[in-house]
Amino acid sequence: IAGAWRVRPALDIGVGQKITLVSGLFDLLYRVPVAGTSWAIQAGGGPAVHVLTRTGAAESETEGAFSVVLGAVHAKGLFTDVRLSRRAGPELAFTLGYTFR
């Protein structure tokens, strides 16, 4: 999108004891540069689809959700954020990631 608005699709995978969670996320984020640095603050949110698979279960569970994101991003691609979700998946998640360009 244009200007300070960004679209950030993502695929998150969480593996635990007897459970695997795969989440497809589609965030719309607004960025505000931090003066004098290569960092920016970003906030936004968007829809998510969570697929939960339990070891030994015949089927997986699929649910939709909506999440709100607040974080920071560096010009070279490093980012971190905190995500609050409604309905399905983790209710609170911390992320440290890198955007490949």
N, C-alpha and C positions, 0 to 999 in steps of 0.2 A: 504494500500500500504506500501512500505518499507521506512525506514529512516525518513527523515523530511517531507515526503509527507503524507497527510491525505485526506480521502474522508469523507465529512460531508453531508449526506442527511438531509433535514429538511422539516417540514411542518409549515408554518406560517399562522395564521388566524387573519384577521383584520376586526373589526366590527365598522361600523359607522352609521350615520343617513341614513336609507333606503338603505344601501349598505353593502354587506359582500364580502370580498376578501379572497380566500383561495389560497395559493401559495405552490407548491411543488418545492423544490430546491435541486440541486445535485452539491455541490461544491467540487472542487479539490483544496486543500490548501497546501502551503509550509510553514513550521514553522522554525523560527530561535530563539533559546533560548536566553534569556537576562541573561548574566553572573551574577552569585551570587544571583539569585532570582528563584522563582518557576513560573515565567511568560515567555511567548514566544510571539513574534510577528508573525502573520500569514497573508499571502496574497494569493490570487488566484481568482477563479471564476468558473462559470459553467452555464449550462442551467437551465431554470425555466419554470414552467407552472402555469399560473394564471387563476383562475376561479372567475369571478365577477358576483355576483347575486344582482339584484336590487329588493327591496320590491315591490310586485305587478306585476313584469315583468313575462311574460309567459316563457321566456327562460333565461339561463345564458350565459355569454360570456366567451369563452376560448381562450387564446392566449399564444404563446410561447415567451420566451425572453432569453437574456443572461445577466449575471451580473458579476461585478468585486467586490471583497471583500478585505478590509484591516482591521485588528483588532488585539486584544490581547487575549491570553488564559492562564488561570492558570492551574497548574498541577492537581488541585483537581476538575476541570470541569467547573468553571466559565469562561465565555467568553463574549467579547463585540466586535462589528464590525460595520463598515460603508459599505453600499452596494450601488453601482451605477448600474442602470439597463438600458438596451436599449430595445426599442420596446413596452413593455407592463408592467403593474404593476407599483409600485412606482418607480420613477426615483432616489430617494435618500431615504435610510432607515437606521435607527440606531437600533441596536439590543443589548440586554443584555439577556444572556441565560445561561443555565446550561446543560452540557453533562452528562447524567446518565450512569454510568458504571456498 
